[in-house]
Amino acid sequence: MTAAEARGADREGRRALGLCVLCGLPAAGKSTFARALARRLRQERGWAVGVLSYDDVLPEAPPDGAGARPPPSQWKTLRQELLKYLECFLMVVINGGQMSAPANVAEAMWEAFITCLKDQDLVFPVVSEAQSCYVLAKTVISRPLLLVLDDNFYYQSMRYEVYQLARKYSFGFCQLYLDCTLETCLQRNCQRPGAVPNETIHLMGKKIEKPNPGKNAWEHNSLTIQSPACSLEASLEVTDILLTTALENPVKHTEDNVEQKETDRIICSANFLHKADQALRRTVSQTMKEAKDEQLLPNNLKLLAEELNKLKAEFLEDLRQGNKKYLCFPQTTDISDVISSFCSEKDNIIQKYFSKQH
């Protein structure tokens, strides 16, 4: 144990504060690991620990009989709302004082968030004539504090939003990725109440973006835990080392300045890919309309549509991988560049079909 750790402080003598992102597929064992980690850190290290399970705070699917869940755009809004609540808590941790609900709060979600904090003895209510207010428990004020965010966090952009909070308030930041096979997750999922639809796990398995410290400097404090291959005790021991390092070395604005352009570009890529996808869809749709107007044979129309959609998918994947095949410019953020390159390839395909017909 270092002198800084013994004082519950980082290397500059400040109280150690940290955010830990716990990510992985549904049923990978995240919640079980989070509970064990919190128990170990409280009992053996004397830390104040809060586990924020997104499943406990975000609203459940509406009881419409079909099990329909909110659309992706709404889930994104809900996640950002939860981060707003988390920031309220962080501000009180940093500045002291009382915590109250932010403006335009989603009442049920805020109450679930507060309940999560109260159940872990992180805050307690105080009497106020105006509104419900909360103050920090003494242990949160006097001890090292770690907040573990338990969710799938399958997109890099989701995790980066948490990193931004750590950077803003100079908290330590780290990531724990529970790497569990798809087959094991599916088996575990069937055995637990409130099982996630299997197709959701399959889809998430295809989409998940694992931490990549070699590519992204902000992910350097990341650890992959093999579940269930690595024993819980062994996993907790190596996690202990990572957490100590993260808390003793909080994210600094000076570090961020060095990597700002790169990291902002990486996170904006999610929005950029969405815009590129929309633009390419419009281009394909317009091309098919023109082909019909030119009276391309029905069978050829079908084949043309298949080829153009395949080309669109390849372009989007090319953008995700860093523009290695179709796009000659490094890491573009200009939609017009993408459309220009796509149209060049598209025209070659169209010419082939019209040359067949004439």
N, C-alpha and C positions, 0 to 999 in steps of 0.2 A: 504494500500500500504506500503510495507516495504521500509526501507531506501535504500536498494540495488536496488529495483525496481525503486524508485524515481530517482536514478542516472542513470538508464538504465544499471545496472551492475549486475554481479552474486555475490555470497557471498564472493568471494575473490577480489572484486573490479574491475574485468575486464568487458568490455562491454558485455552485454548479447547477445548471439548468439545461434540460435537453428534450428534444422531440425525437421519437423513434417510430419509423413507419414499418409496420408489419404487413407484408404482402404475400400473395400466393393464391392459388385456385381455391374455390369453395371446398370445404372438407379437407384441406391440406393439414389441418391441426393448428391453425393460427390462434384461435381463442384459448385452447388448452395450453399452448405454449405461453401466451400472454399472461394467463393466470399464474402459471408456475414461475415465470420470470418476476412478476410483481411480488409474489410471496417471498421469493429468494432475496430480492433486493431490499424489501422491508425488514425481513428478519435478520439477514446476515450483514447488510450494509447500512441499515438504518436510514435508507432513503425514503422520501415521500414519492409514491408512485401512483399514477392514475392511468387506467386502461380505458380508452374511449373506443368502444365497439360500435362501429357504424350501424350494425344490425339492430342495436338496442335504441339508437337515436333516430335514424332515418325512418320515415313512415313505412308501414308494411303495405303490401299490395292490397288494393281495395277488394272487398268481398263481392265481386261481381259474378262469381260462379265459374268464370273462365280463368281465374288466377292472373288476370292481366296486370302488368306492372306499369308504372309511369313510363312514358317514352324517354329515350336517352337524353333529350334536351332537358326534360324536367329533372331527371336524376342529377345532371350536371349542376342545375340550379340549386337543388337540395344540398349537394355536397359543398357548394360554395357558401351556402347559408350556414352550414355546420362549421366551416372554417371561420366564418365571421364570429360565431359564438366562441370558438376556441380562442380567437384573437382577443375577445373581451376578457377572457380568463387570463391570458398572457399579460395583458396590460395591467391587470390588478397585481399579478405576480411581480411585475417589474416596478410599478409605481406605487403600489399599496392602494388603500381606499376600499370602496365598496363596488360590487359588481351588480349591475341591473340589466334588464333586457334592452337590447338595442332597438332602434326605431323600426317599425314595420316588421316586427318579429312574427315568425310562424309559431303561434302559441304552444301547440302540442309538441313541436320539435324542441323548442326552448325548454319546456318543462322536462322533457326526456333527457336533455343535456344536463340540466341542473340536478335531476335525480341521479344521474350517473356520477356526478361530482360529489353529491351529498352521501351517496351509498359507500363511497370510498374515503369518507372523512377528509375531503379536500376543501370543502366550503361548508358554512352553516348560515342559516338565515338570520337577519337582524330586523328589528321592528322599524318600519318606516311608514309615515302617514301617506306619502305619495305613491309608492310602489314597492313591490317585493325586492329586497336587496340582500346581497350575500357578501360575506367576508371570508378571507382565507383562514383555514385552520392553522394553529400554531406550528404544527409539524411542517406545513407547506412553507411557512415563512422562514423557519430556522434550519431546514435540512436541504440537502441536494434534492432536486425535483426532476423526475422523468415522467413524461407523458407518452404512453404507447398508443399509437393509432392503429386499430385492428380493422383491416378491411382488405378487399382483394387488390386494390391499387394496381390494376393490370396494365394501365397506360402510364408511361413515363411522366406524362404531363400532370397526372393526378398527384404523383409523388413530389414533383417539382413545386407544386403549390404549397406543400408543407415545408419544403426547403426554403421557399421565399419567406415564410413566417419566421423560421429559425434565423434566417439572415437579417430580417428586419429588426428582431429583438435580441440578436447576438446570443441565441441558444445554440447548444450543441445539436448536431443532426446526424442520424444514422439510419440505415435500412436493414431489415432482416427479411430475407426471402426464403419462405419455406417451399422447397423444391420437392414436390410429391407427384408421382406418376398419375396420369389421367385415370388409369384403371383403378388405382387405390382410392382416388378421390370419389369416383363414381360408386365404388363399393361402400365407402364410409357414408356417403350422402344418402344412400338408400336406407341406412340403419338409424338415421337420426330424425327427430320430429321436425316438421317444417322443411322438408327436403327441397333443395333447389331443383328445378327441372333439369334433367340430364342434358338436354340440348343447350342449356345455358352454360354448363360446364364445358361441353365440347367446344362451343363457340369461344368461350373465354380462353380455353387452352390454345386456340389458334391465334388469338389476338394478343395474349399477354406479352408484355415487353419487360424482360428481366432486367434487373440492375446491371449496368454496364460501366464499371469504374474506369475501364481502359479507354472508353470513348468520352465519357462525361466526367469532368473533374469534380462536379458537385456530388457525384455518387461514390466518392472514394471511400467513405466510411460505410461500406456495405458488406454483408455477410450472407452467404447462401448456406442454408441448413437442409441437409438431406432428411426428408421425412418419409417413412419412419426409420430409415436405415441408421441414422445417427441417434444414439440414446438421448433421452431428455436431459439427463445429468451432464453429459458431455457437451451437448448443445448449449446449455446454460452457462457452462464454464467458459467456453470461447466467446459467448455473447457478452459475458461479464467484462472481458478484456476490451471488446469493441465499445461498449457503453462508457467505460472509464475513459477511453481515448477520446470519444466524441464529446463527453461533458467537460473534460479538461481542456479541450481545444474547440471552443465555440466558433461558429461561422462569423467571419469578420467582413466588414464592408470593403476593406482593402483587398482581401482575397477575391471578393466578388468583382471588383473593378477589373481584375486581370482576365476573368473569364466571362464577363457580362455579355458580350456580343455572342459568344458561342452558346451559352446556356439559354439566353432569350430566344435565339434562333431555334434551338432544339425544341423548346416548349411551344413556340408559335407554329411548329411544323404540324401539330395536330389540326389547328385551324386552317393552315395553308392547304393541307391534304384535303380537308373537307371542301374548301373553295375550289381546288383543282378538280375534285371529283364532280362537283356541280357543273363546272365549266365544260368538262369533257362530256358529261351526259348531254348537255345542251348541244354540243357540237355533233355528237353521234345522232341525236334526234333530228337535227336540222339536215344532216347528211342523208339520213334515211328518207326524210320527206322529199328531198330533191331527187333521190333515186326513184321514188315512186312516181314523181312528176315526169321523170324521164322514161317512165314505163319499163323499168327493169323487170324481168320475168320474176314471178312469185318465188320460185325456187332459189333464184339468185339473190333475191331480196333477203331471204332467210339466211343464206350463207354469208352475205355481206354483213348482216346484223351480228352474226356470231363472231365474225372476224374483227369487226370494229369494237365489240364489247371485250373481246380477248385483248385487243391492243390497248384499250382503256385500262383494263386491269393490270397489264404489264407496265404501263406508264406510271400508275399509282404506286406499284411495288418498287419501280425504279426510283421514284421520289423518296420512298421510305428508306431505301438502301443507300442513298447518296448519289443518285444520278450516274450510274456506271454504264448503262447500256444505250438508251436512246438520247439522253440529254448530255450535250457536250460541255456544258458549263457547270462549275462546281456549286452545289447546294443553292440553287436558285430560289428566290422568294418572289419572283415575278410571274404571275399567272400567264401573262402574254407570251413569255418564253416557252412555257409548257404547251400552250395552245398552238404556237407556231410550229414546234417540233412535232406535235401530234398530227397536225394537218398535213405536214410533209409526208409522214408515214401513211396517213389516211388516203391521201391522193394516189399513192402508189397502189393501194388496195383497190380503190375505186376504178382506176384506169384498167386494172386487170379484168374486172367484171364487165365493163363496158366494151372492152376489146373483144371479149368472148361473144357478146351479143350482136356486135355489128359485123 
